Amino acid sequence: MKIRAIFTGDVRFDQCPVFELNNKTNYFEMIIDKEIKYEKVVVEEDEEFLIFEIQNDIATMKNE
């Protein structure tokens, strides 16, 4: 299972970066540029991020 997040403010643009949780570092890293990353706790506490669980090509939103 993968945990991914998107920042809702990015939907204004033509492309929306996706961040994936790296369980070893505990950071959400941008998939296309791993140098851009946010601590897991920052993403989880920021209401502007939508967090999804990805399993068997099915995305389920985790935010409550």
C-alpha positions in Angstrom: 0.0 0.0 0.0 1.2 3.5 -0.8 0.2 6.7 1.0 0.1 9.8 -1.3 -0.9 13.4 -0.9 -1.7 16.4 -3.0 -1.8 20.0 -2.1 -5.2 21.5 -3.0 -3.8 24.8 -4.0 -1.9 23.1 -6.8 -5.1 22.2 -8.7 -5.0 25.8 -10.1 -2.1 24.8 -12.4 -1.9 22.6 -15.4 -0.1 19.9 -13.4 -0.6 18.9 -9.8 2.4 17.3 -8.0 1.9 14.2 -6.1 3.7 13.4 -2.9 4.4 9.9 -1.6 5.2 8.9 2.0 8.7 7.5 2.4 8.3 5.3 5.5 12.0 5.1 6.1 12.5 8.9 6.3 8.9 9.8 7.5 8.7 12.5 4.8 6.2 13.0 1.9 8.4 13.3 -1.1 7.3 14.8 -4.5 7.3 11.8 -6.9 8.9 13.8 -9.8 11.4 15.6 -7.6 12.4 13.9 -4.4 14.3 16.9 -3.1 10.9 18.6 -2.5 9.5 17.0 0.7 7.5 17.7 3.8 7.5 16.0 7.1 4.7 13.5 7.6 3.3 15.4 10.6 3.2 18.7 8.6 1.2 17.1 5.8 -1.2 15.3 8.2 -1.9 18.5 10.1 -2.4 20.8 7.1 -6.0 20.9 5.9 -4.8 21.9 2.5 -3.3 18.5 1.8 -5.5 15.6 0.8 -4.1 12.2 1.8 -4.9 9.0 0.0 -4.2 5.3 0.5 -3.4 3.6 -2.8 -3.9 -0.2 -3.0 -4.5 -2.3 -6.1 -4.8 0.9 -8.2 -7.7 2.1 -6.0 -7.4 5.4 -4.2 -9.2 6.0 -1.0 -9.1 9.4 0.7 -7.9 9.2 4.3 -8.8 12.8 5.4 -11.8 13.0 7.8 
